[in-house]
Amino acid sequence: CVDTPNWNDGAHGCAWYEENDSQGCPKYGELFGEKVMGFAKDHCCYCKRPVVALVTPSPPPSISISPSLSVSPTSSLCTDTEGWYDYEGYNCGWYEVMDDP
């Protein structure tokens, strides 16, 4: 972005807005200059709306619908997560009885 060369509102240039207003010039960006060279919001980079970068969201984590098996033996005890149910409403107890090891 480049400020309009030699722009002023009849009394102030773009530097005045940077010193006396917030980014985007919400107070004075459309207050002065209409009858002179136009509003600061149209001529000063500091007063133009900030460009917001579009962020591409990362894909959601993949969810497995089947339990995973560990191939290496483990010495720690396995504990079911209390209150857990899969997308069909089955909990760990169902898998312990109905699923093949």
Disulfide bonds with the S-S distance in Angstrom:
Cys1-Cys45 1.99
Cys14-Cys44 2.03
Cys25-Cys47 1.90
